[in-house]
Amino acid sequence: MGFEDIPDEPAPERKNLVTRGDLRRVFFRSLALEANFNFESWQNTGFAFSMIPVLRKLYVTKEKMAQALKRHLQFFNTTAHGSTLILGITAAMEEQNSQQDDFEEESINTVKTGLMGPLAGVFDSLFWGTLKVIAAGVGISLAINGNILGPLLFILVFNIPHILLRYNLTFIGYNTGNKFLQNLAKTNVMDKLTTGASILGLMVIGAMPAILMPISTPLMIGTEGSQVAVQSILDQLVPRILPLALTFLAFYMVKKNVKTTWLLLGVLVLGFVGSIIHLFA
């Protein structure tokens, strides 16, 4: 029998030391990811705090535990809503590191750093650019009419999907490791998700001026006894044309690099003066 016939030695079987309970504790701790936010290392202390249940399970000596905590106190910043995916992947890598002497520890922070940006782009668009706008639109439309369900629906519409996704991403990250994003990249799911979220967010934002800016004019034209409301004429031309005009005016000023502070002050002055001279109602 030649050397080519000798079977390869099987790789040592990896034991799953991290339990669902450990990952569940990681999830709950991740809710405090930004509790100690700072502008030097951003979310690093929150990340290290979230990883403690897993690290305690994997490293029994003070030296190993200290090294692991120090490793996760490096700079970290991503969208908090998707942070548990990175936490799950990191837990899987730490588990592998604890069982393999030749594991490259620096690869843990390399993977974390590589995932921060792409995940921030996806989840910022999904939650801040889309879901929060939808939740705010639903809540504000009820709140301006004095309905107590307004703020409640805002909290529920935003947080129920957020909590469910954040919880499940913890286990997805651990079970699939860093292959998860690689598989998504091959099928362009990340690009499709980002594009779809952006389109939906723009649709919602486009509808908000007409709903949330009830601008009208009390001006009348015509002779006494046969006067016609200017607002009725405008509504026949383009419904809600005044909110649309104000939106395009603000957009034009932004394109001209007018500072947001001056833009807000200008809108306040325009509304105040317009109401005094009975131009706007």
Backbone as a ProteinNet text record, in pm:
[ID]
protein_1_A
[PRIMARY]
MGFEDIPDEPAPERKNLVTRGDLRRVFFRSLALEANFNFESWQNTGFAFSMIPVLRKLYVTKEKMAQALKRHLQFFNTTAHGSTLILGITAAMEEQNSQQDDFEEESINTVKTGLMGPLAGVFDSLFWGTLKVIAAGVGISLAINGNILGPLLFILVFNIPHILLRYNLTFIGYNTGNKFLQNLAKTNVMDKLTTGASILGLMVIGAMPAILMPISTPLMIGTEGSQVAVQSILDQLVPRILPLALTFLAFYMVKKNVKTTWLLLGVLVLGFVGSIIHLFA
[TERTIARY]
85.5	0	88.1	67	147.2	95	175.6	135.1	3.1	-21.2	-145.2	-267.2	-248.2	-360.5	-389.8	-299.5	-321.6	-428.7	-537.3	-645.3	-598.2	-652	-618.6	-672.9	-599.8	-646.2	-767.6	-876.2	-995.8	-972.3	-1032.4	-1019.1	-1089.8	-1035.9	-1099.4	-1238.8	-1330.6	-1470	-1483.7	-1551	-1570.7	-1689.4	-1669.2	-1776.1	-1847.4	-1978.1	-2055.9	-2065.2	-1982.6	-1980.8	-2082.7	-2111.8	-2205.7	-2347.9	-2431.8	-2570.7	-2664.2	-2787.8	-2888.1	-2910.8	-2899.5	-2914	-2804.8	-2682.3	-2572	-2599.4	-2643.9	-2672.9	-2790.8	-2886.3	-3000	-2954.9	-2860.3	-2806.8	-2726.7	-2657.7	-2587.8	-2686.9	-2800.3	-2903.2	-2952.1	-2988.1	-3039.7	-2934.5	-2809.8	-2704.7	-2682.5	-2710	-2689	-2781.8	-2891	-2982.5	-2916.6	-2807.5	-2730.8	-2603.5	-2602.3	-2482.1	-2429.5	-2520.6	-2479.6	-2498	-2512.2	-2531.2	-2407.4	-2290.4	-2165	-2097.4	-2177.3	-2125.4	-2026	-1914.7	-1814.6	-1757.6	-1701.6	-1655	-1509.4	-1452.8	-1316.9	-1319.8	-1392.9	-1401.4	-1546.1	-1640	-1780	-1847.8	-1880.8	-1962.6	-1879.6	-1751.5	-1663.8	-1699.4	-1727.7	-1759.3	-1891.9	-1988.1	-2115.7	-2098.3	-2009.5	-1983.4	-1917.5	-1816.6	-1748.5	-1845.2	-1929.4	-2029.4	-2125.1	-2165.8	-2257.3	-2192.9	-2062.5	-1992.3	-1956.9	-1971.3	-1927.3	-1988.6	-2119.7	-2174	-2103.9	-2069	-1998.8	-1854.5	-1787.8	-1647.3	-1629.2	-1722.2	-1714.9	-1725.4	-1805	-1821.6	-1695.8	-1627.8	-1516	-1381.1	-1361.6	-1230.1	-1242.4	-1175.1	-1190.4	-1079.9	-970	-862.5	-874.9	-822.6	-829.9	-750	-637.3	-551.8	-624.2	-685.6	-757.7	-878.5	-946.7	-1063.7	-1022.3	-912.4	-864.4	-823.4	-758.6	-718.6	-840.7	-943.4	-1064.6	-1135.3	-1147.3	-1212.8	-1133.1	-1001.6	-916.8	-933.3	-950	-967	-1094	-1197.4	-1325.5	-1342.9	-1238.3	-1243.4	-1181.9	-1152.7	-1107.8	-1227.4	-1197.8	-1303.1	-1408.4	-1535.9	-1646.3	-1762.6	-1823.1	-1939.9	-2019.2	-2145.5	-2237	-2378.4	-2475.6	-2614.3	-2653.2	-2702	-2730.5	-2830.6	-2923.8	-3029.2	-2976.8	-2866	-2809	-2682.4	-2650	-2525	-2519.6	-2634.8	-2635.1	-2586.7	-2596.3	-2540.3	-2389.1	-2323.1	-2179.1	-2147.3	-2230.8	-2208.8	-2217	-2314.1	-2326.9	-2207.8	-2164.6	-2047.1	-1923.5	-1909.3	-1794.4	-1796.4	-1916	-1927.1	-1879.7	-1916.9	-1873.1	-1722	-1663.1	-1519.3	-1444	-1498.6	-1435.6	-1441.5	-1550.2	-1561.7	-1456.3	-1436.1	-1334.8	-1195	-1174	-1044.3	-1012.1	-1114.2	-1091.2	-1057.2	-1086.7	-1064.1	-946.9	-895.4	-785.1	-666.1	-554.7	-435.2	-377.5	-399.8	-341.8	-437.8	-545.9	-643.3	-584	-602.3	-549.9	-647.5	-611.2	-702.5	-733.1	-637.3	-657.9	-769.1	-798.3	-903.5	-1040.4	-1056.3	-1184.7	-1214.1	-1117	-1136.7	-1137.4	-1067.2	-1069.3	-1209.6	-1274.1	-1411.3	-1506.1	-1492.2	-1578	-1565.4	-1441.6	-1418.1	-1474.4	-1460.7	-1511	-1661.9	-1731.2	-1877.7	-1943.5	-1871.5	-1932.4	-1994.4	-1917.5	-1965	-2081.1	-2067.7	-2179.3	-2308.3	-2299.4	-2421	-2481.7	-2397	-2448.8	-2525.7	-2473.6	-2543.5	-2679.3	-2687.4	-2814.1	-2913.8	-2872.2	-2966.8	-2999.2	-2909.2	-2945	-3056.5	-3042.4	-3144.8	-3276.5	-3266.2	-3386.2	-3461.5	-3388.6	-3455.5	-3470.9	-3359.9	-3369.9	-3434	-3401.5	-3452.2	-3588.9	-3632.6	-3760.3	-3856.9	-3821.2	-3915.2	-3949.4	-3848.3	-3876.3	-3964.9	-3943.6	-4026	-4170.5	-4188.1	-4322.7	-4390	-4316.9	-4372.6	-4409.2	-4320.5	-4348.5	-4469.5	-4480	-4595.2	-4726.5	-4728	-4848.7	-4879.3	-4775.2	-4797.8	-4837.8	-4771	-4799.9	-4938.2	-4977	-5109.2	-5221.5	-5200.6	-5300.1	-5282.4	-5157.1	-5130.9	-5181.6	-5169	-5212.8	-5364.3	-5435.2	-5580	-5617	-5513.1	-5539	-5560.9	-5524.7	-5545.5	-5426.6	-5452.5	-5345.6	-5273.6	-5336.3	-5272.4	-5153.2	-5143.8	-5034.7	-4897.3	-4861.3	-4729	-4713.8	-4822.1	-4814	-4784.1	-4852.4	-4828.5	-4688.2	-4641.4	-4505.1	-4404.8	-4420.8	-4329	-4341.8	-4466.7	-4488.8	-4444.2	-4480.7	-4447.6	-4296.3	-4224.9	-4079.9	-4011.2	-4054.9	-3978.7	-4011.2	-4131.8	-4162.8	-4075.4	-4068.8	-3976.8	-3830.9	-3795.6	-3657.4	-3616	-3698.2	-3663.5	-3661.2	-3759.7	-3764	-3641.7	-3607.7	-3492.7	-3363.6	-3352.3	-3231.2	-3210.9	-3318.7	-3309.7	-3265	-3328.4	-3297.6	-3160.3	-3114.2	-2982.2	-2871.5	-2896.3	-2796.8	-2768.1	-2873.2	-2858.2	-2814.3	-2862	-2818.9	-2668.6	-2620.1	-2477.3	-2395.4	-2441	-2365.3	-2369.9	-2486.6	-2502.6	-2434.3	-2431	-2374.6	-2236	-2194.9	-2062.7	-2046	-1925.1	-1899	-1937.8	-1989.3	-2036.2	-2169.8	-2236.9	-2369.2	-2364.3	-2278.6	-2271.7	-2210.8	-2123.1	-2066.9	-2176.1	-2266.3	-2377.1	-2471.6	-2494.7	-2580.5	-2516.5	-2385.6	-2316.6	-2322.8	-2315.4	-2319.3	-2453.5	-2561.3	-2695.1	-2743.2	-2656.6	-2690.3	-2810.5	-2835.9	-2949.4	-2928	-2803.9	-2775.9	-2804.4	-2762.5	-2786.7	-2935.9	-3007.2	-3150.9	-3223.6	-3180.5	-3243.9	-3221	-3099.7	-3068.9	-3148.4	-3155.2	-3228.9	-3377.6	-3434.4	-3576.5	-3610.6	-3525	-3549.2	-3541.1	-3447.5	-3433.5	-3556.3	-3607	-3725.4	-3846.4	-3865.6	-3979.6	-3968	-3846.4	-3827.4	-3855.4	-3812.2	-3838.6	-3987.3	-4058.2	-4202.9	-4274.1	-4234.4	-4297.4	-4264.6	-4136.8	-4097.2	-4167.4	-4186	-4255.2	-4400.3	-4463.1	-4604.4	-4622	-4516.9	-4529.6	-4560.5	-4500.1	-4533.6	-4681.7	-4746.3	-4888.3	-4973.7	-4927.5	-5007.1	-4978.6	-4853.2	-4811.6	-4790.7	-4805.6	-4793.5	-4924.4	-5021.4	-5151.6	-5148.2	-5072.2	-5060	-5170	-5237.9	-5341.2	-5339.5	-5412.5	-5420	-5565.6	-5592.3	-5730	-5763.3	-5674.4	-5695.1	-5820.7	-5885.8	-6004.9	-5982	-6036.2	-6027	-6167	-6181.2	-6312.2	-6375.6	-6485.6	-6556.8	-6641.5	-6682.4	-6762.4	-6895.1	-6927.2	-7047.6	-7021.2	-6910.1	-6876.9	-6730.4	-6686.2	-6548	-6525.6	-6405.1	-6367.4	-6241.7	-6237	-6120.4	-6004.6	-5891.3	-5770.9	-5733.7	-5757.3	-5720.7	-5798.2	-5925.5	-6005	-5951.3	-5904	-5844.1	-5716	-5634	-5509.3	-5536.1	-5638.3	-5671.3	-5716.1	-5781.1	-5822.3	-5703.2	-5602.9	-5482.8	-5398.5	-5351.7	-5271.6	-5307	-5371	-5401.7	-5274	-5281.6	-5167.8	-5046.6	-5071.8	-4961.7	-4872.6	-4929.2	-4848.1	-4746.3	-4785.6	-4682.9	-4577.5	-4620.6	-4525.8	-4428.6	-4480.1	-4394.2	-4293.2	-4337.8	-4245.7	-4138.2	-4176.8	-4079.8	-3972.6	-4015.9	-3919.5	-3833.1	-3891.1	-3812.6	-3703	-3739.6	-3640.3	-3533	-3575.1	-3479.5	-3383.5	-3435.4	-3352	-3249.3	-3292.4	-3201.9	-3093.4	-3130.8	-3030.8	-2927.8	-2973.5	-2881	-2787.1	-2831.6	-2748.7	-2659.2	-2653.3	-2566.8	-2606.6	-2735.1	-2784.4	-2786.3	-2735.1	-2728.8	-2868.8	-2881	-3011.2	-3068.6	-2982.5	-3029.7	-3098.2	-3034.6	-3094.9	-3221.6	-3223.1	-3341.9	-3460.5	-3437.1	-3543.8	-3593.6	-3500.1	-3540.3	-3620.4	-3578.9	-3652.1	-3794.8	-3814.2	-3949.1	-4034.4	-3974.6	-4048.5	-4089.6	-3998.5	-4029.7	-4135.3	-4122.8	-4220.4	-4360	-4366.3	-4496.5	-4554.1	-4467.4	-4514.8	-4564.2	-4481	-4520.2	-4639.7	-4641.2	-4754.1	-4886.1	-4883.1	-5008.3	-5053.7	-4957.5	-4993	-5060.7	-5006.6	-5061.8	-5172.4	-5215.3	-5324.2	-5293.6	-5165.3	-5127.6	-5142.7	-5108.6	-5120.9	-5216	-5277.3	-5367.1	-5321
-120.7	0	124.4	213.8	334.6	444.3	551.6	662.7	724.3	716.1	775.6	699.3	575.7	494.5	512.4	581.7	599.3	705.2	673.2	771.3	887.9	1007.7	1126.2	1110.8	1170.5	1166.5	1258	1208	1290.9	1410.4	1521.2	1642.9	1623.6	1678.9	1665.1	1726.5	1653.1	1699.9	1818.2	1919.5	2039.7	2021	2048.5	2036.1	2169.8	2163.7	2285.3	2313.5	2404.4	2439.8	2548.1	2630.6	2742	2690.8	2717.3	2671.1	2781.8	2745.3	2844.9	2944.2	2896.8	2987.3	3092.6	3051.2	3148.5	3252.8	3207	3299.5	3389.8	3335.9	3418	3530.5	3500	3603.8	3706.6	3660.8	3754.7	3851.1	3797.9	3882.7	3988.8	3948.6	4044.2	4150.2	4109.1	4205.9	4300.7	4253.8	4339.2	4459.3	4453	4567.3	4687	4662.5	4770.5	4799.7	4768.2	4784.3	4927.3	5025	5165.2	5237.1	5159.8	5222.1	5300.3	5255.7	5323.9	5375.4	5424.5	5474	5587.4	5583.8	5690	5716.5	5834.9	5875.2	5838.3	5757.3	5708	5567.5	5478.1	5338.9	5294.4	5387.3	5372	5259.8	5147.7	5046	4931.8	4953.7	4841.9	4784.1	4869.9	4818.2	4742.8	4790.7	4719.9	4583.8	4576.7	4448.9	4350.9	4397.2	4310.3	4264.1	4354.8	4319.7	4212.6	4223.2	4125.5	3988.4	3983.6	3857.8	3783.2	3845.3	3785	3647.9	3623.7	3489.1	3379.6	3408.1	3309.2	3293.8	3404.6	3399	3325.6	3344	3271.8	3121.7	3080	2938.3	2880.1	2957.9	2905.9	2917.4	3022.5	3046.2	3041.9	2944.4	2922.2	2990.3	3028.3	3095.9	3246.4	3317.7	3463.2	3520.6	3457.4	3506.8	3499.5	3384.1	3367	3460.5	3474	3562.1	3706.8	3746.9	3884.5	3910.9	3814	3829.6	3844.8	3763.5	3770.7	3904.8	3952.3	4081.3	4194.9	4188.4	4291.3	4290	4170.3	4156.3	4227.7	4224.8	4284.3	4427.4	4483.9	4624.1	4714.5	4658.1	4739.6	4809.2	4903.1	4983.2	4894.1	4929.1	4857.3	4953.4	4949.2	5034.2	4979.8	4953.4	4914.1	4948.1	4924.6	4948.3	4849.4	4900.6	4814.8	4704.9	4732.2	4635.6	4507.5	4515.8	4396.9	4348.4	4406	4372.1	4227.7	4168	4031.7	3930.4	3962.6	3872.6	3862.5	3976.3	3976.5	3910.5	3934.2	3870.6	3718.8	3668.9	3524.5	3466	3533.1	3486.7	3488.6	3594.9	3605.4	3495	3461.8	3353	3221.2	3195.3	3072	3071	3185.4	3191.9	3179.8	3238.3	3225.3	3079.3	3011.9	2870.7	2787.4	2817.7	2746.9	2780.9	2905.7	2947.4	2875.1	2851.9	2786.2	2638.6	2580.3	2436.9	2406.6	2507.2	2484.3	2571.9	2507.9	2581.7	2665.4	2620.9	2692.4	2794.4	2825	2921.6	3061.8	3137.1	3273.5	3368.8	3415.6	3499.1	3631.4	3684.8	3813.5	3807.1	3687.2	3674.2	3711	3700.2	3734.9	3882.7	3966.6	4110.5	4148.9	4071.5	4098.7	4079	3969.9	3943.3	4049.8	4085.9	4189.7	4320.3	4359.4	4484.1	4478.1	4362.3	4347.8	4351.2	4310.5	4305	4434.9	4517.3	4638.1	4726.2	4757.4	4848.7	4795.4	4674.4	4620.7	4606.8	4558.9	4543.5	4678.4	4777.9	4911.7	4966.9	4944.3	4992.7	4928.6	4797.7	4726.4	4765.3	4759.8	4779.2	4925.8	5016.5	5158.8	5187.5	5134.4	5153.6	5087.1	4966.6	4889.7	4948.8	4986.5	5031.8	5182.7	5257.6	5402.9	5465.4	5413	5472.9	5425.2	5309.3	5253.5	5229.7	5136.8	5096.2	5210.1	5288.9	5399.1	5504.6	5529.1	5626.7	5577.8	5449.2	5391.8	5399.6	5359.9	5362.2	5504.5	5600.8	5740.6	5792.5	5754.4	5798.4	5746.7	5620	5561.4	5628	5641.7	5698	5844.2	5924.1	6067.7	6094.8	6016.7	6038.1	6017.3	5930.1	5910.2	6011.4	6042.5	6131.9	6273.6	6321.8	6459.5	6473.7	6360.1	6362	6332.1	6328.3	6306.2	6161.6	6068.2	5926.3	5872.2	5813.5	5761.6	5644.8	5581	5469.4	5514.1	5644.5	5695.8	5657.8	5704.4	5669	5520	5452.7	5308.8	5231.7	5267.8	5199.2	5228.8	5351.3	5382.9	5288.9	5269.1	5181.4	5037.4	4991.3	4851.1	4822.3	4910.6	4887.4	4884.2	4965.8	4968.6	4855.4	4830.1	4741.6	4593.9	4557.8	4415.3	4351.6	4407.1	4349.4	4359	4469.1	4488.7	4380.3	4357.6	4259.3	4118.2	4084.5	3950.2	3923.2	4019.8	4001.4	3997.5	4086.2	4092.7	3962.7	3905.6	3779.5	3665	3653.5	3541.4	3553.5	3675.5	3693.1	3641.3	3641	3587	3440.9	3362.9	3219.9	3193.6	3277.1	3262.3	3283.7	3387.4	3415.5	3303	3246.7	3138.4	3010.7	2976.2	2848.5	2846.1	2956.2	2958.1	3020.7	3092	3151.9	3254.6	3276.1	3380.1	3337.7	3214.8	3172.8	3238.2	3292.6	3350.4	3463.7	3561.2	3674.9	3635.5	3535.6	3488.9	3430.1	3352.9	3295.6	3404.8	3505.9	3616.5	3693.4	3710.9	3786	3712.7	3579	3501.7	3516.3	3528.1	3537.6	3682	3777.7	3920.9	3957.6	3879.3	3909.7	4042	4068.4	4192.8	4313.6	4307.6	4419	4438.3	4325.7	4334.5	4390.5	4347.9	4396.8	4546.4	4590.6	4732.7	4815.1	4768.4	4841	4846.8	4732.5	4728.6	4816.7	4814.9	4899.1	5046.5	5081.4	5221.3	5268.5	5184	5220.2	5239.7	5145.4	5155.6	5279	5306.9	5424.1	5553.2	5562.1	5681.6	5698.5	5587.5	5596.1	5651.6	5602.3	5649.1	5795.4	5831.9	5971.2	6063.3	6017.2	6097.6	6123	6028.2	6044.6	6128.1	6138.7	6208.4	6357.7	6434.6	6577.7	6604.1	6526.2	6548.1	6516.4	6420.3	6376.9	6461.7	6495.1	6555.5	6706.8	6767.5	6913.7	6971.6	6993.4	7045	7194.9	7234.1	7375.6	7411.7	7521.3	7570.2	7722.6	7783	7928.7	7973.1	8077.7	8128.8	8236.2	8262.1	8369.3	8343.2	8452.9	8446.9	8539.5	8500.8	8585.5	8606.8	8715.5	8746.7	8865.7	8910.4	9023.4	8977.9	9073.3	9040.7	8978.1	8870.7	8796.3	8681.3	8685.3	8575.8	8536.5	8535.6	8502.6	8351.1	8315.5	8174.1	8152.8	8045	8014.7	7969.4	8032.1	7994.3	7848.6	7805.2	7668.3	7565.5	7593.8	7499.7	7488.8	7602.4	7599.2	7517.4	7539.2	7463	7313.7	7277.9	7135.8	7071.9	7150	7096.4	7075.8	7162.2	7147.8	7029.9	7037.7	6931.7	6928.8	6823.9	6816.8	6824.6	6901.5	6917.8	6980.6	7074.8	7133.5	7222.2	7285.3	7370.7	7290.1	7178.6	7096.1	7045.9	7010.8	6964.7	7076	7197.4	7310.7	7339.5	7332.4	7356	7247.9	7124.1	7013.6	7035.7	7074.2	7098.6	7221.1	7321.5	7438.8	7400	7318.9	7273	7188.5	7102.8	7018.3	7104.3	7208.3	7298.3	7368.4	7414	7483.3	7389.9	7263.5	7164.8	7141.8	7135.1	7116.8	7236.3	7352.4	7472.1	7484.9	7376.6	7369.5	7468.8	7500.1	7582.9	7497.5	7550.8	7475.3	7443.8	7326.4	7282	7378.8	7436.7	7531.5	7651.6	7708	7821.9	7781.1	7661	7613.4	7601.1	7546.2	7534.3	7671.4	7762.9	7898	7965.7	7943.9	8002.5	7950.9	7820.8	7763.6	7820.5	7834.8	7892.7	8036.8	8116.9	8256.8	8263.9	8178.4	8177.5	8143.7	8043.8	8007.6	8114.6	8178.2	8282	8405	8451.8	8571.3	8540.7	8423.6	8388.5	8382.3	8336	8331.6	8471.6	8561.4	8698.9	8774.3	8756.9	8830.9	8749.2	8641	8556.4	8497.4	8463.8	8396.1	8244.5	8197.5	8055.2	8035.5	7918.4	7885.6	7758
0	0	0	-98.1	-108.9	-17.8	-13.3	73.2	28	-106.2	-155.6	-108.9	-63.5	-18.3	129.2	199.1	342.5	361.6	430.4	449.1	534.2	500.3	578.8	719.6	814.6	953.2	966.8	1021.8	1032.7	1123.6	1083.1	1163.5	1296.4	1403.4	1533.4	1532.9	1589.8	1591.1	1685.8	1636.9	1717.5	1809.4	1937.6	2035.6	2049.9	2059.6	2079.5	2228.8	2275.6	2417.3	2450.1	2351.3	2371.3	2354.5	2451.3	2449.3	2402.6	2375.3	2337.1	2450.1	2573.5	2687	2688.7	2655.3	2648.2	2540.6	2424	2314.6	2348.5	2422.7	2463.7	2557.1	2643.7	2732.8	2653.6	2550	2462.1	2398.8	2353.3	2292.1	2389.8	2511.7	2608.8	2642.2	2653.2	2682.1	2564.6	2443	2325.7	2324.7	2399.6	2407	2474	2546.9	2610.2	2531.6	2403.5	2322.1	2324.6	2325	2318.9	2452.4	2560.5	2691.9	2735.7	2694.1	2728.8	2602.4	2509.5	2381	2404.7	2332.4	2342.6	2203.7	2184.5	2052.3	2026.4	2112.9	2089.2	2032.9	2098.8	2052	2031.2	2041.7	2007	2085.3	2026.7	2093.8	2152.8	2170.6	2209.5	2346.6	2444.9	2577.9	2577.7	2498.4	2487.4	2421.8	2322.3	2255.5	2352.1	2424.2	2520.5	2629.6	2676.6	2778.1	2726.2	2599.2	2541	2527.4	2506.3	2483.8	2612.7	2726.5	2853	2879.8	2859.1	2885.7	2805.9	2680.9	2597.6	2642.7	2669	2708.4	2840.9	2932.3	3059.4	3039.2	2943	2915.1	2850.8	2769.5	2690.4	2759.9	2839.3	2899.1	3051.8	3112.2	3256.3	3336.4	3271.8	3344.1	3329	3427.6	3425.5	3309.4	3278.2	3170.4	3035.6	3006.8	2880.6	2873.7	2985.9	2990.4	2967	3030.2	3013.1	2869	2805.2	2665.6	2575.1	2602	2519.3	2536.3	2659.6	2683.8	2620.1	2631.2	2569.9	2418.6	2363.3	2218	2172.2	2253.6	2214.3	2263.4	2320.5	2359.3	2253.3	2138.2	2026.3	1962.1	1874.5	1810.1	1745.5	1770.7	1707.2	1689.7	1573.2	1548.2	1430.1	1453.5	1346.6	1391.1	1306.4	1345.5	1455	1566.3	1682.1	1649.5	1557.3	1528.1	1465.1	1394.1	1331.6	1398.7	1513.8	1581.8	1628.3	1655.4	1708.5	1605.4	1477.4	1375.9	1393.3	1415.3	1438.1	1571.4	1672.2	1802.3	1790.9	1713.5	1694.7	1620.9	1514.9	1440.1	1528.8	1607.4	1697.2	1802.3	1852.6	1950.5	1890.7	1764	1697.9	1679.4	1645	1625.9	1758.2	1863.9	1995.6	2042.8	2011.7	2048.1	1975.7	1848.6	1771.9	1824.2	1861.3	1914.8	2044.9	2127.8	2256.3	2240.9	2124.1	2104	2011.6	1941.9	1848.5	1886.6	1913.6	1954.3	1841.1	1718	1603.9	1542.7	1611.6	1558.3	1563.7	1455.6	1447	1515.4	1635.4	1712.9	1644.9	1571.1	1505	1400.3	1351.4	1250.8	1308.2	1439.7	1502.3	1482.6	1516.2	1496.7	1349.7	1268	1123.7	1067.8	1108.6	1063	1115.9	1242.4	1300.7	1223.1	1196.2	1123.7	982.3	919.2	783.2	773.2	880.4	876.4	922.1	995.9	1051.5	943.4	840.6	736.8	655.7	595.6	516.6	594.9	719.7	799.3	834.9	863	893	773.7	652.8	533.1	516.3	539.4	522.6	630.7	757.4	866.2	891.6	857.5	862.3	762.9	643.1	540.9	580.5	636.8	669.8	787.8	893.9	1016.5	1023	1006.7	1017.6	894	776.5	653.5	611.4	662.1	616.5	731.9	820.4	924.6	1019.7	1058.7	1150.1	1084.9	955.5	883.8	875.3	846	839.7	975.6	1080.5	1216.1	1256.9	1223.7	1257.3	1180.5	1053.7	974.4	1031	1070.7	1130.3	1263.6	1347.6	1480.4	1477.2	1394.5	1390.4	1332.8	1231.2	1170.4	1271.9	1368.6	1474.1	1587	1620.8	1733.5	1707.6	1582.8	1554.5	1566.8	1567	1588.5	1732.8	1819.9	1961.5	1999.3	1911.9	1940.5	2018.2	2136.4	2221	2155.7	2056.4	1988	1903.4	1875.8	1792.7	1845.7	1968.6	2021.1	2047.4	2085.2	2111.7	1983.6	1875.1	1748.6	1695.6	1718.9	1676.4	1743.3	1873.4	1947.8	1900.6	1880.1	1842.9	1699.9	1606.7	1466	1445.8	1521.2	1506.2	1582.2	1704.9	1792.2	1777.5	1737.5	1723	1614.2	1492.4	1393.2	1437.3	1502.5	1547	1646.2	1748	1851.3	1793.6	1711.1	1652.4	1565.1	1479.4	1391.9	1472.4	1567.5	1649.5	1727.3	1777.7	1853.2	1762.5	1647.5	1558.4	1493.8	1470.6	1411.1	1503	1633.9	1726.8	1695.8	1674.8	1649.1	1504.8	1412.3	1272.6	1262.1	1328	1324.3	1383.2	1494.2	1558.2	1475.1	1423.4	1353.8	1217.7	1151.2	1016.1	1009.2	1117.9	1119.5	1009.2	968.4	868.3	726.9	709.2	577.2	541.3	642.6	619.2	517.1	540.3	448.4	314.8	316.1	189.7	100.9	159.9	83.2	33.3	117	74.3	-40.9	-32.6	-137.6	-271	-267.4	-391.3	-461.7	-386.7	-445.3	-456.3	-418.8	-425.9	-340.6	-236	-149.1	-77.7	-33.9	37.3	-50.8	-177.5	-268.9	-294.1	-312.8	-337.1	-215.3	-95.7	26.4	42.6	16.8	28.4	-72.3	-195.8	-299.4	-267.9	-227.8	-194.6	-76.9	26.4	143.5	107.1	20.3	-21.2	-99	-189.4	-268.2	-177.7	-85.1	6.5	94	142.7	225.9	151.5	25.1	-54.8	-83.2	-103.3	-125.7	-2.9	114.3	237.8	262.3	244.6	265.3	166	42.2	-57.9	-23.3	46.6	84.2	210.5	291.4	419.3	407.6	312.3	305.5	286.4	200.3	175.2	297.3	379	494	617.4	638.1	764.6	756.9	638.5	626.5	573.5	661.8	616.6	588.1	485.1	449.2	350.1	376.7	285.1	287.3	196.5	190.1	199.3	279	290.3	186.9	90.2	-7	-91.4	-124.9	-210	-329.8	-444.1	-563.3	-618.9	-692.8	-749.6	-680.7	-735	-677.2	-559.9	-478.6	-360.7	-403	-341.7	-375.8	-471	-540.4	-631.8	-616.1	-490.9	-464.3	-469.1	-510.1	-518.8	-436.6	-359	-276.1	-364.9	-343	-418.6	-391.1	-267.3	-230.3	-312.3	-340.3	-419.8	-563.2	-616.6	-750.7	-750.7	-648.1	-637.8	-624.1	-547	-529.6	-660.1	-745.4	-874.6	-967.8	-953	-1035.3	-987.9	-865.1	-801.7	-653.6	-605.5	-462.1	-378.5	-268.5	-177.3	-247.4	-334.5	-410.3	-323.5	-218.8	-132.5	-50.1	13.9	79.5	-18.2	-141.4	-241.8	-279.5	-294.5	-330.7	-220.5	-96.1	15.2	21.3	-9	-9.9	-115.7	-236.9	-343.8	-314.4	-247.8	-210.1	-110.8	-11.2	86.5	18.8	-74.5	-147	-229	-291.2	-371.3	-283.3	-165.3	-75.5	-23.5	1.1	44.8	-64.6	-190.4	-302.8	-316.9	-270	-274.6	-151.1	-72.4	46.7	155.9	161.7	271.6	398.8	507.6	632.1	683.3	745.5	794.9	897	980.6	1082.6	1018	914.4	844.9	771.7	721.1	650.8	745.6	864.1	963.8	1008.4	1032	1071.3	960.5	835.6	724.2	714.3	736.7	732.7	846.1	965.1	1077.5	1048.5	994.6	962.3	853.8	750.9	642.2	693.9	781.1	836.2	926	1007.8	1100.5	1025.2	931.7	854.8	767.6	705.3	618.9	693.4	817.8	896.5	938.1	963.5	1004.1	889.5	769.4	654.9	586.5	650.1	599.9	462	441.5	318.9	334.1	454.6	485.4	603.1	606.2	716.2	782.6
[MASK]
+++++++++++++++++++++++++++++++++++++++++++++++++++++++++++++++++++++++++++++++++++++++++++++++++++++++++++++++++++++++++++++++++++++++++++++++++++++++++++++++++++++++++++++++++++++++++++++++++++++++++++++++++++++++++++++++++++++++++++++++++++++++++++++++++++++++++++++++++++++++++

